[in-house]
Amino acid sequence: MLVAAAVCPHPPLIVPELAGSAASELDPLRTACTEALRSLVRSGPDVIVVLGGADRSASYPGDAAGTLRPWGVDVRVGRGAPVLPLSLTVGRWLLDRAGLPGPVPAVRFEAVAIDAQPDECAALGAKIARAGDRVAVLAMGDGSARLTEKSPGYLHPAAAPYDEMLADALGNARVDRLAVLDPAEAADLWVAGRAVFQTLAAVAGARDESIAAGGLRGELLYQDAPYGVGYLVARWSAADAA
């Protein structure tokens, strides 16, 4: 059963060693991510599932390793040969630096293909929901990369309204809105986190029918696009998590 969730973006520059002299620009983002992660542990889960987008769907154990070497600096997390995609590597890094309170529960990693169809996201979400009696999810996903003329995908007039919709859905735990995200529209707007957000919705939807009646509380902790890519941080808690 889902008891809590945190949503964070995964830009490589969130790691100070990669940002160099510009590291302080993302201090508010790092702070928001840390607060969201600490909320996960305060919910008392028996497992934290780190969920992120990748070229293909795959499962990884809790000690799986990742590196940021392809993005400029060989910052490593985990143990052994690096296998985690960028989203899960940054997720692992955030967990390691958060200074989580109390005993840290078991951790596992799930990658979902960024072009996964809604039925695939639903199946993975149902699987994650069964990962433990009290499941917390750290969902790593970016918003649109077409918000400005300097964005990686250049400016698209529909990008800003789309990101506002995501901010409202994530900030208010609107599982219904996330469940019906259109893959084609998200791809056109370069929304790398669409499959992740849709899978998170499936995890929540598998929880119980009280979701539709307000079984989750949401809070938006951060919303900005410092590099022309939408970064959102949110946290969800179950009304009956205590």
HUHUVEN-V483364 format. One record per pair of residues at least 4 apart in sequence whose ideal C-beta (glycine too) atoms are under 7 Angstrom apart, sorted by sequence separation. I is the first residue (numbers start at 1). J is the second residue. D is the distance in whole Angstrom. If there is no record, write none. Layout:
# HUHUVEN-V483364
I,J,D ; I,J,D
This chain:
# HUHUVEN-V483364
19,23,4 ; 26,30,6 ; 27,31,6 ; 28,32,6 ; 29,33,6 ; 30,34,6 ; 31,35,7 ; 32,36,6 ; 33,37,6 ; 34,38,6 ; 35,39,7 ; 38,42,6 ; 39,43,7 ; 54,58,7 ; 60,64,4 ; 69,73,7 ; 84,88,4 ; 85,89,7 ; 86,90,6 ; 87,91,6 ; 88,92,6 ; 89,93,6 ; 90,94,6 ; 91,95,7 ; 92,96,6 ; 93,97,6 ; 94,98,6 ; 100,104,5 ; 112,116,5 ; 116,120,4 ; 118,122,6 ; 119,123,6 ; 120,124,6 ; 121,125,6 ; 122,126,7 ; 123,127,7 ; 124,128,6 ; 125,129,6 ; 126,130,7 ; 131,135,5 ; 147,151,5 ; 151,155,6 ; 158,162,6 ; 159,163,6 ; 160,164,6 ; 161,165,6 ; 162,166,7 ; 163,167,6 ; 164,168,6 ; 165,169,6 ; 166,170,6 ; 167,171,6 ; 168,172,6 ; 174,178,7 ; 175,179,6 ; 182,186,6 ; 183,187,6 ; 184,188,6 ; 185,189,6 ; 193,197,5 ; 194,198,6 ; 195,199,6 ; 196,200,6 ; 197,201,7 ; 198,202,7 ; 199,203,7 ; 200,204,7 ; 201,205,6 ; 202,206,6 ; 207,211,6 ; 211,215,5 ; 225,229,6 ; 237,241,5 ; 13,18,6 ; 40,45,7 ; 68,73,6 ; 69,74,4 ; 84,89,5 ; 116,121,5 ; 146,151,5 ; 149,154,6 ; 169,174,4 ; 181,186,6 ; 186,191,4 ; 210,215,4 ; 211,216,6 ; 225,230,5 ; 12,18,5 ; 13,19,4 ; 76,82,7 ; 78,84,7 ; 129,135,6 ; 145,151,5 ; 149,155,5 ; 168,174,7 ; 205,211,6 ; 225,231,7 ; 16,23,4 ; 19,26,7 ; 67,74,6 ; 68,75,4 ; 128,135,7 ; 145,152,5 ; 146,153,4 ; 148,155,6 ; 204,211,6 ; 208,215,7 ; 224,231,6 ; 40,48,6 ; 67,75,7 ; 84,92,6 ; 145,153,5 ; 146,154,6 ; 169,177,4 ; 186,194,4 ; 207,215,7 ; 67,76,5 ; 112,121,6 ; 128,137,7 ; 146,155,6 ; 169,178,5 ; 222,231,7 ; 223,232,5 ; 146,156,4 ; 222,232,7 ; 65,76,6 ; 66,77,5 ; 183,194,7 ; 222,233,4 ; 14,26,6 ; 65,77,6 ; 66,78,6 ; 77,89,6 ; 95,107,7 ; 112,124,6 ; 147,159,5 ; 165,177,7 ; 204,216,6 ; 221,233,4 ; 13,26,6 ; 65,78,3 ; 146,159,4 ; 147,160,6 ; 181,194,5 ; 221,234,6 ; 64,78,5 ; 65,79,6 ; 78,92,6 ; 110,124,7 ; 220,234,5 ; 221,235,6 ; 14,29,6 ; 63,78,6 ; 65,80,5 ; 67,82,4 ; 77,92,4 ; 144,159,4 ; 219,234,6 ; 14,30,6 ; 63,79,5 ; 65,81,6 ; 66,82,5 ; 77,93,5 ; 147,163,7 ; 181,197,6 ; 218,234,6 ; 219,235,5 ; 65,82,5 ; 181,198,5 ; 65,83,6 ; 66,84,3 ; 110,128,6 ; 144,162,6 ; 218,236,5 ; 64,83,6 ; 65,84,7 ; 77,96,6 ; 144,163,5 ; 178,197,5 ; 179,198,6 ; 217,236,7 ; 64,84,5 ; 143,163,4 ; 178,198,6 ; 216,236,5 ; 217,237,5 ; 68,89,6 ; 88,109,5 ; 66,88,6 ; 67,89,7 ; 178,200,7 ; 179,201,4 ; 216,238,6 ; 217,239,6 ; 60,83,6 ; 66,89,3 ; 88,111,6 ; 108,131,7 ; 143,166,5 ; 178,201,4 ; 179,202,7 ; 215,238,6 ; 216,239,7 ; 60,84,6 ; 215,239,5 ; 8,33,5 ; 84,109,6 ; 214,239,7 ; 66,92,6 ; 85,111,6 ; 175,201,5 ; 179,205,6 ; 162,189,5 ; 8,36,6 ; 60,88,7 ; 162,191,7 ; 175,204,5 ; 6,36,4 ; 159,189,5 ; 175,205,6 ; 6,37,6 ; 54,85,4 ; 158,189,6 ; 6,39,6 ; 52,85,6 ; 54,87,6 ; 156,189,6 ; 6,40,5 ; 53,87,5 ; 4,39,6 ; 52,87,3 ; 4,40,5 ; 52,88,4 ; 175,211,6 ; 153,190,4 ; 50,88,6 ; 152,190,7 ; 4,43,4 ; 52,91,6 ; 3,43,5 ; 3,44,7 ; 4,45,7 ; 50,91,4 ; 3,45,6 ; 10,52,7 ; 50,92,7 ; 146,189,5 ; 173,216,4 ; 62,106,6 ; 146,190,5 ; 173,217,6 ; 62,107,4 ; 64,109,6 ; 144,189,5 ; 145,190,4 ; 173,218,3 ; 62,108,5 ; 144,190,6 ; 172,218,5 ; 61,108,7 ; 91,138,6 ; 144,191,5 ; 145,192,7 ; 171,218,5 ; 143,191,6 ; 170,218,7 ; 171,219,6 ; 60,109,4 ; 91,140,5 ; 171,220,3 ; 18,68,6 ; 90,140,6 ; 142,192,5 ; 143,193,7 ; 170,220,7 ; 59,110,6 ; 141,192,7 ; 142,193,5 ; 88,140,7 ; 141,193,2 ; 15,68,6 ; 18,71,6 ; 58,111,5 ; 87,140,4 ; 167,220,6 ; 18,72,5 ; 57,111,6 ; 18,73,5 ; 57,112,5 ; 141,196,4 ; 12,68,6 ; 17,73,5 ; 57,113,5 ; 140,196,6 ; 141,197,6 ; 167,223,5 ; 37,94,6 ; 48,105,6 ; 50,107,7 ; 54,111,4 ; 56,113,5 ; 139,196,5 ; 17,75,5 ; 37,95,6 ; 47,105,6 ; 55,113,7 ; 139,197,7 ; 12,71,4 ; 41,100,5 ; 42,101,7 ; 46,105,5 ; 47,106,5 ; 48,107,5 ; 49,108,6 ; 50,109,5 ; 51,110,5 ; 52,111,6 ; 53,112,6 ; 54,113,7 ; 57,116,6 ; 15,75,6 ; 38,98,6 ; 41,101,6 ; 45,105,5 ; 46,106,7 ; 54,114,7 ; 33,94,5 ; 37,98,4 ; 41,102,6 ; 47,108,6 ; 49,110,6 ; 51,112,7 ; 53,114,4 ; 139,200,5 ; 38,100,6 ; 170,232,6 ; 37,100,7 ; 38,101,6 ; 41,104,7 ; 137,200,6 ; 171,234,5 ; 173,236,5 ; 34,98,5 ; 170,234,4 ; 167,232,6 ; 117,183,6 ; 137,203,6 ; 166,232,6 ; 57,124,7 ; 163,230,4 ; 115,183,7 ; 12,86,7 ; 121,195,6 ; 125,199,5 ; 129,203,5 ; 124,199,5 ; 128,203,5 ; 10,86,6 ; 14,90,6 ; 125,201,7 ; 126,202,6 ; 152,228,7 ; 10,87,4 ; 51,128,7 ; 121,198,4 ; 125,202,2 ; 129,206,4 ; 151,228,3 ; 152,229,7 ; 15,93,6 ; 114,192,6 ; 121,199,4 ; 125,203,4 ; 129,207,6 ; 147,225,5 ; 150,228,5 ; 151,229,6 ; 49,128,5 ; 116,195,4 ; 10,90,4 ; 118,198,6 ; 122,202,5 ; 125,205,7 ; 126,206,5 ; 148,228,4 ; 10,91,7 ; 114,195,6 ; 121,202,6 ; 125,206,6 ; 147,228,5 ; 49,131,6 ; 113,195,7 ; 147,229,7 ; 112,195,5 ; 145,228,7 ; 147,230,6 ; 47,131,5 ; 112,196,6 ; 145,229,5 ; 47,132,4 ; 8,94,6 ; 46,132,4 ; 49,135,6 ; 51,137,6 ; 143,229,7 ; 144,230,5 ; 45,132,7 ; 46,133,6 ; 51,138,7 ; 112,199,5 ; 142,229,6 ; 143,230,2 ; 46,134,5 ; 47,135,6 ; 48,136,5 ; 49,137,5 ; 50,138,5 ; 51,139,5 ; 52,140,4 ; 53,141,6 ; 142,230,6 ; 143,231,7 ; 45,134,5 ; 51,140,7 ; 142,231,7 ; 143,232,6 ; 44,134,6 ; 45,135,6 ; 48,138,6 ; 50,140,7 ; 45,136,4 ; 43,136,6 ; 40,136,4 ; 40,138,7 ; 37,138,7 ; 2,129,6 ; 1,129,7 ; 8,138,7 ; 10,140,5 ; 3,134,5 ; 5,136,7 ; 1,133,6 ; 3,135,7 ; 4,136,5 ; 5,137,4 ; 6,138,5 ; 7,139,5 ; 8,140,6 ; 9,141,7 ; 10,142,7 ; 1,134,6 ; 2,135,5 ; 3,136,6 ; 9,142,5 ; 1,135,6 ; 5,139,6 ; 7,141,7 ; 2,137,7 ; 53,192,6 ; 53,193,6 ; 53,195,6 ; 53,196,5 ; 52,196,6 ; 51,196,6 ; 51,199,6 ; 51,200,7 ; 7,170,5 ; 36,221,6 ; 35,221,6 ; 32,221,4 ; 32,222,4 ; 29,222,6 ; 28,222,7 ; 43,237,6 ; 5,200,6 ; 39,235,5 ; 36,233,6 ; 39,237,7 ; 43,241,5 ; 36,235,4 ; 26,226,7 ; 33,233,6 ; 2,203,5 ; 25,226,6 ; 32,233,4 ; 2,204,5 ; 29,231,6 ; 29,233,7 ; 2,207,5 ; 1,207,5 ; 11,227,7 ; 11,229,7 ; 11,231,7 ; 9,231,4 ; 9,232,7 ; 7,232,6 ; 8,233,5 ; 7,233,6 ; 7,234,4 ; 6,235,5 ; 5,235,7 ; 5,236,4 ; 4,236,6 ; 4,237,5 ; 4,238,7 ; 3,238,5 ; 2,238,7 ; 4,241,6 ; 3,241,4
